[in-house]
Amino acid sequence: MSYCREEGKDKIIFVTREDHEEPSTADIDFEDDDDDEPGLILPNGDINWNCPCLGGMATGPCGEEFKEAFSCFHYSAAEIKGSDCIDQFRTMQECMRQYPELYPEKDDEEEAEKGQGDTAPSSDVPSKEQKTEDDTSKTQETKS
């Protein structure tokens, strides 16, 4: 026997083997309630500065600088998109450096360490230290 129950926003439908043998007659509403809220780009092509996806970057002490840089990038017609916006992004970055408590910089050393794990030397290729040790031991063996 099939049945349906709702848990919060979800609708759970349990069906039997017999139910699967014939096409479903379940009436499911596929309309999404989130369709009322626009995303980052509005239907007219403008930027939605109230989009939660911006994480509040459009407000705060560097909000205007962010808006200028992001707008430049969004509307950029350069061959490499945004390559004509370097000055705006530089201005935004300078502003953000004035507020390190609000816009913390990533630790460059931490990023470099993460990157080194991906490019670790192969065991087939000896490092400078290994070469020196190998050369020294070969020299000692030859003298014996």
ABEGO torsion letter per residue (X at the ends): XBBBBBBEABBBBBBBAAAAABBBABBBBABBAAAABBBABBAAGBBBAABAAAGGAABEAAAAAAAAAAAAAAABABABBGAAAAAAAAAAAAAAAABAAABBBBBAAAAAAAAAAAABBBAABBBAAAAAAAAAAAAAAAAX
